[in-house]
């Protein structure tokens, strides 16, 4: 959860440099969805619901990756910032995968 929040804040600080409004809006919605779905999953009692929210968080993370790549290729962010954010997204993804696997069936 904390790493997802860190990723969200890192991307939100980029918004001034992203010129394309559609990419900026979609990236903000997708990255915000990650910690929100993790938090909502934590609040669920049944494992099936938990897993559903964690999977949604992972889907939102996967949506962020091509948007971040597009930002780098379009010159909105430099290579170093891209690599930093990509590494953070990769770490969040690995943690989410572990979280999903840790949910035992009811």
C-alpha positions in Angstrom: 0.0 0.0 0.0 2.7 2.5 0.9 4.7 1.7 -2.2 1.6 2.2 -4.3 1.1 5.6 -2.6 4.7 6.5 -3.3 4.2 5.6 -7.0 1.0 7.6 -7.1 2.8 10.7 -5.7 5.7 10.3 -8.1 3.4 10.3 -11.1 1.3 13.1 -9.7 4.4 15.3 -9.5 5.0 14.7 -13.3 1.7 16.2 -14.3 3.1 19.6 -15.0 5.4 18.1 -17.6 2.8 15.9 -19.4 1.3 18.0 -22.2 -1.2 15.6 -23.5 -4.4 16.1 -21.4 -5.8 12.6 -22.3 -2.6 10.8 -21.3 -2.3 12.9 -18.1 -6.0 12.3 -17.0 -5.8 8.5 -17.8 -2.5 8.1 -16.0 -3.8 10.0 -12.9 -7.0 7.8 -12.8 -5.1 4.6 -13.2 -2.4 5.3 -10.7 -4.9 6.6 -8.1 -6.9 3.3 -8.5 -3.9 1.2 -7.3 -3.8 2.2 -3.6 -7.6 2.8 -3.5 -8.2 -0.8 -4.6 -5.6 -2.2 -2.2 -7.2 -0.3 0.7 -10.7 -1.5 -0.3 -9.5 -5.1 -0.6 -7.9 -4.9 2.8 -11.3 -4.0 4.2 -13.1 -7.0 2.7 -13.8 -10.0 4.8 -14.2 -12.7 2.1 -11.1 -13.8 0.2 -12.8 -13.8 -3.1 -13.6 -10.1 -2.7 -10.1 -9.3 -1.5 -8.6 -11.0 -4.5 -10.9 -9.1 -6.8 -9.8 -5.7 -5.5 -6.1 -6.7 -5.6 -6.5 -7.9 -9.2 -8.1 -4.6 -10.1 -5.2 -2.8 -8.5 -2.8 -4.9 -10.6 -4.8 -4.2 -13.7 -4.6 -0.4 -13.0 -0.8 -0.8 -12.5 -0.5 -2.6 -15.9 -2.5 0.3 -17.4 0.0 2.8 -16.1 3.1 1.1 -17.7 2.3 1.9 -21.4 1.3 5.4 -20.4 4.6 6.0 -18.6 6.4 4.6 -21.6 4.5 6.9 -23.9 5.4 9.9 -21.8 9.1 9.0 -22.0 8.9 8.4 -25.8 7.0 11.7 -26.3 9.7 13.6 -24.3 7.4 14.5 -21.4 9.7 12.8 -19.0 13.4 12.1 -19.2 15.0 8.7 -19.3 16.2 8.8 -15.7 12.7 9.7 -14.3 11.1 7.0 -16.5 13.5 4.4 -15.2 12.8 5.5 -11.6 9.0 5.3 -12.0 9.2 2.1 -14.0 11.3 0.4 -11.3 8.8 1.6 -8.7 5.9 0.2 -10.8 7.8 -3.1 -11.1 8.2 -3.3 -7.4 4.6 -2.6 -6.7 3.6 -5.2 -9.3 5.7 -7.9 -7.6 4.3 -7.0 -4.2 0.7 -7.1 -5.6 1.4 -10.5 -7.1 2.5 -11.7 -3.7 -0.5 -10.2 -2.0 -2.8 -11.9 -4.5 -1.1 -15.2 -4.0 -1.3 -14.8 -0.2 -5.1 -14.7 -0.2 -6.3 -18.1 0.9 -9.7 -19.3 -0.2 -12.5 -19.1 2.4 
